Amino acid sequence: MTTANYQERFRPQLHFTPAKQWMNDPNGMVFYEGEYHLCYQYHPESTVWGPMHWGHAVSRDLIHWEHLPIALEPDQHGTIFSGSIVADECDTSGFFGGGSGLVAIFTHHDTMPGTEIARQRQSLAYSVDRGRTWLKYANNPVLAEEHLTDFRDPKVFWYEDGHNWVMVIAAGDHIRFYTSPNLKEWEYSGEFGADQGSHTGVWECPDLFPLPVDGMASTQKWVLIVSIGDDAKYAEGSRTQYFIGHFDGYTFVAGETPAPIRWLDHGRDNYAGVTWSDVPEHDGRRLFIGWMSNWKYALVTPTSQWRSAMTLPRELSLGMDAGEIYLRQIPVKELCVQRGRSKCFASLVVSSGQEQDLGEGDLLEIIAEFEVGDALEFGLKVRTSDKEETIIGYDSSQHRLFIDRTKSGMTDFHDEFACKHSALLSPIHGMIKLHIFVDWSSIEVFANDGRLVMTDLIFPEPSSRGLKLFAKEGSVKVKSVAVYELDSIYAGQPSTVSHS
């Protein structure tokens, strides 16, 4: 496809999307021989969920992506659900004749023979040509637990202390752990979570990795990410939680019991995210991406030809705040190359009823610092027009950051899309800092240097391009605002052409 085909209405100009048809969970994320691989749940015949394949793309900078042929297709064992890819550098699997290559570990989904009962088993595929083609292992599946209906989404990593592979896998209401010397033979080693965290939906898409606290290796902790499916009783829909604790080579143990419920993203549209495997040690980052949608309305979002996008790639780290360890997220540094023209403002005072115009745009990066004063609420309005606006605001009395997308544009495709939602955020030295990315159909907000993150889809009219500062019931001092126009990731295509 040419870049001209990536200009459909609502098509993100900064975020990864499939060239066409349906996409959901990120899968098979690995760095190998200079390339970041991103596979994803894919239905090549429709813009709604169906028989799952693995779509595939590669990038050298996490921003610009090359679409590759479908990596994995359904076979006699079933459709291809989520999973991971690892670089088998020492040929523990025996697939590579003593060399190295890529091994995919994924869930095969079908039904029990002669029944309509779902069955999920784990299988392997491998690539000897840098992920361009894949061969399925002749003895698939390699792991089955027939008593578990939900048994999927294996995330595998090499555990150096034990000199073995570890599989982290979702099993309905808990996470199970397995170990293997060769990726083919797996032994159960433990489980976590049946009585921990949130259970407002089925557990899915786990990930487990170590991180130092505030960059100090001596304070290393393990982070377990678990996504939770949609339940009609809860307005939030599908979302992702995380736990902080210890991994002993066999199972994960939370640092507190019961473990507190911690949400990775307080927006509505970040689900099933996991991290890249095998990022080089000299890079040192833990890199994450999520599916930017929500199972509550993912099947009916108002796009054509394609459906769904990924979040921006993020760097994860652990920070300490008032004695509490938390997961910090910041946008990857590679995004800076997309910056174009900029405007900077300093020492502004915005009073109730007197909004400050900052210009306009539909593909923007905004960095703003506010001094919490007497205004009841303050913040920014993006993608505004006479009829539309998306509000990113701070409630000073409640110490809550909020997004209000009730007038954000097209919302009538689902009863629960139009909403205002919020999360606790304490000022730091009396300041609130917001780092915001605005795309053709999304906003991502990184508050107080990644202490809190919110990701939301929006579907405004192309003409809704305004950007304003606001205050309510008082005034707020804006220490600084930087507004960057961003270049589209599709070379040669301006960010504002042909939204039709």
C-alpha positions in Angstrom: 0.0 0.0 0.0 1.1 3.6 -0.7 1.1 6.2 2.1 -1.8 7.9 0.4 -4.0 5.0 1.7 -3.2 6.0 5.3 -5.2 9.2 5.2 -8.7 7.9 6.0 -10.8 9.8 8.5 -9.7 9.0 12.0 -6.5 7.1 10.8 -3.8 7.8 13.4 -0.8 9.6 12.0 1.6 8.8 14.9 0.3 5.5 16.2 0.7 2.0 14.7 -2.3 0.7 12.8 -2.9 -2.3 10.5 -2.8 -1.5 6.8 -6.4 -2.8 6.7 -8.9 -4.9 8.6 -9.1 -5.8 12.3 -6.4 -5.7 14.9 -6.3 -6.3 18.7 -3.7 -7.4 21.2 0.1 -6.8 20.6 1.9 -10.1 20.3 5.4 -11.5 19.7 7.3 -8.3 20.6 11.0 -8.9 20.4 14.2 -7.0 19.4 16.4 -9.0 17.1 19.3 -8.0 14.8 18.5 -4.3 14.9 14.7 -4.6 14.5 11.7 -4.3 16.8 9.1 -6.8 15.9 5.5 -6.2 16.6 3.0 -8.9 15.9 -0.7 -8.6 16.7 -4.0 -10.3 16.8 -5.3 -9.9 13.3 -8.4 -10.9 11.2 -7.4 -10.4 7.5 -11.0 -10.8 6.2 -12.9 -8.3 8.3 -12.9 -5.1 10.4 -14.3 -7.0 13.3 -12.9 -9.8 15.4 -12.8 -13.3 13.8 -10.5 -16.3 13.2 -7.2 -15.0 14.7 -3.9 -14.8 12.9 -0.7 -12.9 13.8 -0.2 -9.8 11.7 3.4 -8.6 11.7 5.4 -5.4 11.3 9.0 -4.4 12.0 10.7 -1.1 12.9 14.2 0.2 13.6 13.0 3.2 15.7 9.6 2.2 17.3 7.9 4.9 15.3 8.0 4.1 11.6 6.8 0.5 10.8 7.1 -1.8 7.8 4.2 -4.2 7.3 5.3 -7.8 6.7 3.2 -10.8 5.5 1.0 -12.5 8.1 3.3 -14.4 10.5 1.0 -17.2 11.7 -2.2 -18.6 10.3 -4.8 -21.0 11.7 -4.1 -24.7 11.2 -5.4 -28.1 12.3 -4.8 -27.2 16.0 -6.9 -24.0 15.8 -6.7 -20.3 15.5 -3.8 -18.3 16.7 -4.3 -16.4 20.0 -1.8 -14.2 21.8 1.7 -15.1 22.8 5.3 -13.9 22.7 8.6 -14.3 20.7 12.0 -14.8 22.1 15.5 -14.8 20.6 17.0 -18.3 21.2 20.6 -17.1 21.1 22.1 -20.4 22.3 19.8 -22.7 20.3 18.3 -24.3 23.4 15.4 -25.4 21.2 17.6 -27.2 18.7 15.8 -25.4 15.8 18.8 -23.5 14.6 21.7 -25.9 14.1 23.8 -24.3 16.8 23.0 -20.8 15.7 20.4 -18.4 16.8 16.8 -17.5 15.7 13.4 -16.5 16.8 10.9 -18.8 18.5 7.2 -17.8 18.9 5.2 -19.3 21.8 1.5 -18.8 21.3 -2.0 -20.2 22.1 -3.8 -22.5 19.8 -7.6 -22.1 20.2 -10.1 -24.7 19.1 -12.8 -26.9 20.6 -12.7 -30.2 22.3 -13.3 -33.0 19.6 -17.0 -33.7 19.2 -18.0 -30.8 21.5 -18.4 -27.0 21.5 -16.2 -26.7 24.6 -13.4 -24.2 24.0 -9.8 -25.6 24.3 -6.6 -23.6 24.6 -3.1 -25.1 24.2 0.4 -23.7 23.8 2.4 -24.2 20.6 5.7 -23.1 19.0 6.8 -21.7 15.7 10.3 -20.7 14.7 12.1 -18.5 12.1 15.5 -18.8 10.7 15.3 -15.7 8.5 14.8 -12.8 11.0 11.1 -13.4 11.3 10.2 -13.1 7.6 8.9 -16.7 7.5 7.7 -19.1 10.2 7.7 -22.8 10.6 5.3 -24.4 13.1 6.8 -27.1 15.3 5.9 -30.6 14.2 5.0 -31.7 17.7 2.6 -28.9 18.6 1.0 -28.3 21.0 3.8 -28.4 23.7 1.7 -27.6 26.8 -2.0 -28.3 27.6 -4.0 -28.2 30.8 -7.3 -29.9 29.8 -9.1 -28.9 33.0 -8.6 -25.2 32.2 -11.0 -23.5 29.7 -9.1 -20.2 29.8 -5.4 -21.0 29.4 -3.7 -18.5 27.1 -1.3 -15.7 26.2 2.1 -17.1 27.2 4.8 -14.6 27.8 8.2 -16.3 27.9 11.6 -15.0 29.0 15.1 -16.4 29.8 15.8 -16.6 33.5 19.5 -16.3 33.8 19.7 -17.3 37.5 18.0 -20.6 36.8 19.5 -21.0 33.3 16.0 -21.8 32.0 13.0 -20.4 30.2 10.0 -19.2 32.2 6.5 -19.0 30.9 3.9 -16.7 32.5 0.4 -17.6 31.4 -3.2 -16.5 32.2 -5.5 -19.2 33.5 -9.0 -17.6 34.0 -8.7 -16.0 37.5 -5.0 -16.4 38.1 -1.5 -16.6 36.6 0.4 -19.8 36.2 4.2 -20.3 35.9 6.1 -23.0 34.0 9.8 -23.6 33.4 11.7 -25.3 30.5 15.3 -25.9 29.4 14.4 -25.9 25.7 11.0 -24.3 25.1 9.5 -27.6 24.1 9.1 -29.4 27.5 7.4 -27.4 30.3 7.0 -28.1 34.0 4.5 -26.3 36.3 6.3 -24.2 38.9 3.7 -22.1 40.7 0.7 -19.7 40.5 -0.4 -16.3 41.7 -3.5 -14.2 41.9 -6.7 -16.1 42.6 -7.2 -14.1 45.8 -5.2 -11.0 44.7 -6.0 -7.8 42.8 -9.0 -7.0 40.7 -11.2 -9.8 39.3 -13.8 -7.7 37.5 -13.1 -9.8 34.4 -11.2 -12.8 33.1 -7.4 -12.4 33.5 -5.4 -12.1 30.2 -2.1 -11.1 28.6 0.4 -11.3 31.5 4.0 -10.1 31.6 6.7 -10.3 34.2 10.0 -8.4 34.4 12.5 -6.9 36.8 13.0 -3.2 37.3 15.2 -1.1 39.7 13.5 1.4 41.9 14.5 4.9 40.9 17.3 3.5 38.8 19.1 1.8 41.7 20.0 -1.8 40.9 20.2 -2.7 44.6 16.5 -2.1 45.0 15.3 -4.3 42.1 11.6 -5.4 42.2 9.6 -7.6 39.8 6.5 -6.2 38.0 3.6 -8.5 37.0 1.2 -7.0 34.5 -2.3 -8.6 34.1 -5.1 -7.4 31.8 -8.7 -7.8 32.7 -11.5 -8.4 30.2 -14.7 -6.4 30.0 -17.6 -7.0 32.4 -20.9 -5.2 31.6 -21.3 -4.4 35.3 -18.3 -2.1 35.3 -18.1 1.2 33.3 -14.3 1.0 32.8 -14.5 -2.1 30.5 -11.3 -3.9 29.8 -8.2 -2.5 31.5 -4.8 -3.5 32.9 -3.5 -3.9 36.5 0.0 -4.5 37.8 1.6 -6.0 40.9 5.0 -5.3 42.4 6.9 -8.0 44.3 9.4 -10.8 44.0 10.1 -13.7 41.6 12.1 -16.6 43.0 12.5 -18.5 39.7 9.3 -20.5 40.3 6.5 -18.1 41.1 5.7 -14.5 41.8 5.0 -13.2 45.3 3.4 -9.8 45.8 5.2 -7.4 48.1 2.0 -6.8 50.1 -0.8 -9.2 51.0 -3.5 -8.5 49.9 -1.8 -6.8 47.0 -3.3 -3.3 46.4 -5.1 -2.7 43.1 -2.9 -0.6 40.9 -4.0 0.4 37.4 -1.4 0.7 34.7 -3.5 3.3 32.8 -6.4 5.3 34.1 -7.9 6.0 30.7 -10.4 3.9 28.9 -8.3 2.7 26.0 -5.1 0.8 26.9 -5.5 -2.9 27.1 -3.5 -6.1 26.7 -0.1 -4.3 26.7 3.2 -6.2 27.2 6.8 -5.4 26.8 9.5 -6.1 24.2 11.8 -9.1 24.8 15.6 -9.0 24.3 16.1 -5.2 24.2 19.9 -4.9 24.4 21.5 -4.3 27.8 23.3 -1.2 26.5 19.8 0.3 25.8 18.6 -0.7 29.2 14.9 0.3 28.7 11.8 -1.8 29.4 9.6 -0.9 26.4 5.8 -1.3 26.4 2.9 -1.0 24.0 -0.8 -1.7 24.4 -3.9 -2.1 22.3 -5.6 1.3 22.1 -9.2 0.3 22.5 -11.7 -1.3 24.9 -13.7 -4.5 24.5 -16.7 -2.6 25.6 -17.0 -0.9 22.2 -14.0 -2.1 20.2 -16.1 -3.8 17.5 -18.1 -0.7 16.7 -15.7 2.2 16.7 -16.4 4.4 13.7 -13.5 3.6 11.4 -13.6 2.1 7.9 -11.1 -0.2 6.1 -9.1 -0.7 9.3 -10.0 -0.9 13.0 -7.8 -0.3 16.1 -4.5 1.2 16.8 -1.7 0.6 19.3 -0.7 3.1 22.0 2.5 5.0 21.7 5.5 3.0 22.8 6.4 3.8 26.4 9.4 3.3 28.6 8.5 1.7 32.0 10.4 2.3 35.2 9.7 2.1 39.0 9.6 5.2 41.1 9.1 6.0 44.8 6.4 8.5 46.0 5.7 9.0 49.7 7.1 5.6 50.5 5.0 3.9 47.8 6.6 2.2 44.8 4.8 2.8 41.5 5.1 2.1 37.8 6.2 5.2 35.8 5.5 5.5 32.1 7.0 8.0 29.7 6.8 8.2 25.9 9.8 6.8 24.2 12.5 9.4 23.3 12.4 8.4 19.6 9.1 10.4 19.3 11.1 13.6 19.4 12.1 13.3 15.8 8.5 13.9 14.8 8.5 17.4 16.2 8.0 20.2 13.7 7.1 23.8 14.4 6.7 24.8 18.0 5.2 27.6 20.1 6.2 28.3 23.7 4.4 30.4 26.3 5.5 31.3 29.8 4.0 32.9 32.9 0.4 33.0 31.7 -2.5 33.6 34.0 -5.8 32.1 33.0 -9.0 33.1 34.7 -12.5 31.7 34.7 -14.4 32.6 31.6 -11.3 33.7 29.7 -9.8 30.8 27.8 -6.3 31.3 26.4 -6.0 30.3 22.7 -2.9 28.3 21.9 -3.5 27.9 18.2 -4.7 24.7 16.5 -3.8 21.3 15.3 -4.8 17.7 15.0 -1.4 16.1 15.5 0.3 17.7 18.5 2.6 17.2 21.5 1.9 19.6 24.4 4.0 20.0 27.6 2.4 22.2 30.2 3.2 23.1 33.8 0.5 24.6 36.1 0.8 26.1 39.6 -2.2 24.9 41.6 -3.9 28.0 42.8 -7.5 29.0 43.6 -9.1 27.7 40.4 -11.5 24.8 41.1 -10.5 23.3 37.8 -7.9 24.0 35.1 -6.2 22.4 32.2 -6.5 22.2 28.4 -9.2 21.7 25.8 -8.0 19.9 22.6 -9.6 19.3 19.3 -12.1 22.1 19.9 -14.7 23.8 17.7 -18.0 25.5 18.2 -19.6 22.1 19.0 -16.8 19.8 20.1 -14.0 19.7 22.7 -12.1 17.1 24.7 -11.1 18.4 28.2 -8.0 17.3 30.0 -8.4 18.9 33.4 -7.4 18.9 37.0 -9.9 19.2 39.9 -7.9 21.1 42.6 -10.4 20.3 45.4 -10.4 16.6 44.8 -6.8 16.3 43.6 -8.0 14.4 40.5 -6.9 14.5 36.9 -9.8 13.9 34.5 -10.6 13.5 30.9 -14.1 14.6 29.6 -14.9 13.2 26.2 -18.7 13.7 26.4 -18.4 16.4 23.6 -15.4 15.0 21.9 -17.1 14.3 18.5 -18.7 11.0 17.4 -19.8 9.2 20.5 -23.2 7.6 19.7 -21.8 4.3 18.5 -21.9 3.0 22.1 -23.9 4.1 25.1 -20.8 4.1 27.4 -18.3 5.8 25.2 -19.2 9.4 26.1 -17.9 9.8 29.6 -15.9 11.8 32.1 -13.4 9.8 34.2 -10.7 10.7 36.7 -7.9 9.5 38.9 -6.1 10.7 42.0 -3.0 12.8 41.3 -1.2 14.9 44.0 0.7 18.0 43.0 4.5 17.9 43.2 5.7 21.1 45.0 2.4 22.7 44.2 2.7 21.9 40.4 0.9 19.7 37.9 2.8 18.8 34.8 1.0 17.4 31.7 2.6 15.8 28.7 0.0 15.2 26.1 -0.1 13.7 22.6 -3.0 14.4 20.3 -3.6 12.3 17.2 -6.5 12.1 14.7 -8.5 9.8 17.0 -6.8 9.7 20.4 -5.2 11.5 23.3 -2.5 10.2 25.6 -1.7 12.1 28.9 1.4 11.5 30.9 1.0 13.4 34.2 3.8 14.4 36.6 6.6 12.7 34.6 4.6 9.5 34.1 3.3 9.1 37.7 -0.2 8.8 36.1 -1.2 8.0 32.6 -4.6 8.3 30.7 -5.2 7.0 27.2 -8.5 7.7 25.5 -10.0 7.4 22.0 -11.8 10.4 20.5 -13.5 10.8 17.1 -13.8 14.5 16.4 -14.7 16.2 13.2 -11.6 17.1 11.1 -12.5 20.8 11.5 -12.2 20.5 15.3 -8.6 21.7 15.7 -8.6 24.3 18.4 -6.4 24.2 21.5 -7.1 26.3 24.6 -6.1 26.7 28.2 -9.0 27.1 30.7 -9.8 27.7 34.3 -13.0 27.4 36.3 -14.1 29.3 39.4 -10.8 31.1 39.9 -7.5 31.5 38.1 -4.4 29.4 37.5 -0.9 30.4 36.7 0.6 28.5 33.8 4.4 28.4 34.3 5.0 27.2 30.8 3.4 25.6 27.7 5.2 24.1 24.7 3.1 23.1 21.7 4.8 21.1 19.0 3.2 20.3 15.6 4.1 16.7 14.8 5.0 15.2 11.4 3.0 12.3 10.3 4.8 9.0 10.3 3.8 8.5 6.7 6.6 10.2 4.7 5.5 13.0 2.4 2.0 13.2 3.8 1.1 16.3 5.7 -0.8 15.8 8.9 -3.9 17.6 7.8 -4.6 16.3 4.3 -7.8 14.6 3.1 -9.6 13.4 6.3 -12.5 12.2 4.1 
